[in-house]
């Protein structure tokens, strides 16, 4: 990608927007618009067509969850949305990820983490920290009638794809999957791509969510290798 990344900042706190704008600008990432609420965020995205949106959850008039839904309904392929959260307080992060957000960041993120996150999701990856994701799913997944709307038909997956899907959902990277299954990493990437396509999923974030919601993976499942924070 030779053109600068283009970002919309949506947060009702001026200091947060100013700080993020300065950090991104110093890294050669253009902030093409700022928004103080969800309504402004939706309009800004329609007007500027950015690559990435940094979206706060708690904003007046329209919150970040509804704004994310509208943005991704209008343009499901892009932009990528990163949710800004305090994690321990925001109860809507899980719903935002289910709606298609590509990941989440804590608001006390370091400059290096912020710029890396924007570049990661723009490249088509999910910003997915396995340990945080398990905590999030454990807190906010509720089995029952509400799950049906997000259910995917796993019967479309082959036995090998189901195996890859289950390990992927436990936080293994492509390299770790390749080692575990004695496959080439390119083969693993092909399996992951087919899984996402068959289930109609945007990225690995949604794959993890669906794996828990369908019961393929249960809360508390442990795997040996769970170090990677960003995955292809």
N, C-alpha and C positions, 0 to 999 in steps of 0.2 A: 504494500500500500504506500504510494508516494504522496498522496494528499494528506494533510493534517487531519487527525481525528476531530470530529465535531461533536460537541457535548451540550446538552441542555441541563442546567442546574435547577432543581425544584426543591426549595426549602424556605420556610417562612422566617428563618433566622438570617438576618443580614450578615452577621459575622461568619456563619457557616459558609454561606455562598461566597463571600469575599475571600475567605481562606482557601476554599477549594479552587476558586477561579485563579488565584495567584499560583497555587501549586501546579495546576494543570497547564497554565500558560507557560510557566518556567520549563515544563517538560515538552513544550511544542504542541500541546493539545488545545484546540480552539474552543472556548465557551461561546457558543453562538447565540444563546439566550438564557435568561434567568426567569424563574417563576416563584411567586410567593404563595401560591395555592394550586390545587389540582386543576382548576379550570384554566388558569393561565398556562399550566404545564401542557395540557392537551392542545391549546391553541398554539403555543410556541413550537411544539413538535410538528404540528400540521404546517406551520409557516416556514420552519427552517429545515425540516427533515434531517435531524442529526443522526449520528452513528450510535450514540449512547445517551441515555437519560439517567442522571443521578436523582433518584426520587425519594424524598422524605415521606414517611407514612403519615405523620400527624401534621396536617395543614388545614387552615380554615376553608370554608365554602365547599371544597371537594377534597377528600383525603387522597393520599397517594395510592391506596388500593384501587379506588374507583378510577382514578386517572390512569393507572397502569392498565386496567381492563379496557378502557376506551381507546388508549393509544394502540394496544396490541390487537384490538378488534379492527381498528382502521387500517393498520399496517402490520399484519401478523409476522412478516418476515424480518422487519426492522422498524424502528431501532431496537437495540438491546436496552433493557431496563435493569439498573442496579438499585436495589432498595437500600436506603440509608436508615439505620435503626440503632436504638440503644440496646436491642436484643432482650434484656431482662424485663423491659417494660412493654415492648410492642407485641401485642397479641395477634397482629395481622400479617406477620411476615410469611407464615405458612400459606395463607390464602393468596398473598401476592405471588409467591413462587408458583402456586397452582395455576394462577392466572397467566403465567408466562414470563415472569421476571427471570432474569438470567443469574441472579445471585443477590447477595446482600453484603453490606459493609457496616461495621460499627462506626459511629460518628467520630470516635477518637482514633481513627485510622491514621497511620503514618503517611507522609507524602509519597514514599516509595510504594507502599501498598495501594494507595489511591490510584496512582498512575498505572501500576501494574494491573489493577483490576479493570480499568477502562480498556486497556489494550487486550487483556485476556478475553473479555466478553465480545469485543469488536471482532476478534479473530474467530469467533464462533464457538468458543469454549464456555463452559459454565464455571462461575466462581463458586466453587463448592468445597467447603472444608468439612471432611467426613465427620469429625468429632462434634462440630457445632450442628451439622445437619441432623445427626442422630438425636441430639438434645432437643432440637427444634421439633422434629417429628414426634418424639416421645411426648412433648408437651401439648402439641396441637392436633395430632391425628386422633380422630374419634371414630371408631368403627360403628357402623349402623347404617340407617337409611341415607344419611348424608353422603355416604361414600359412593353410592351407586352412580351419581352424576359424573364422577371422575374415573369410574372403572374402565379399564381397557381389557379387551379380549386376549388373554395370554395364550389362548389356543392357537393363535396364528404363528406363534414362535416355535421353532424346532427345539428338540431337547438340548442341543448345544447352545442355542441362543438363550434358552431359559437358564442354563448354567451360568453363562456369561452375565446375564441380567441380574441374577442373584448376587454374584460377586461384585458387580459394578455398584449395586445398591448398598453394599456394605463398605464402600469407600475405597476399593482397590483401583489403582491407576491402570492404564493400558499396559504399562511395562510389568506391573505386578500380575495382572491377568495373564499376560503371555507366559510368565514364569510358572504360575500356578497351573495353567492348563497345557503347558508344553506346546505353545503355539508361537508363530512369528507375530511380532507386534502389529505388522500390517494386517495380518489375518484378524487379530482382535479388533482393530479399528473397523474392519469391514463388518464384523459381527455387530459391533456397537451401532454403526450406521444403519444396519438393517433393522435392528431392534427399535431404534428411534422412528424409522420410517414406518414399520409395520404398526406400531402403536400410536402413531400420529403425535409424537412427542417432540418438543422444541429442542431439548438438550438434556444433559445428564441430571440436572436439578429435577426436572419433571419426572425423569425415569426413577429417581430415588423415591419420590413421593408416591408414584403409582405402585412401585414394588411394595411399599409398606401398606398402601390402601388395599391392594388386592390380596395381601397376606402372603405374598411370595417371600418376604422378609419380615421378621417380627422384631419388635423393640427388644433390645438386650442381646441380640445376636453379636457374637464377637468374632473378629478375624485377626489374624496375626499381624498383617501389614496394613497400617492405616495412617501413614505419615503424609501423603501428598495433600496439598491444599488446593491445587488447581489442576484440572484434568482435561484431557483432550476429548 
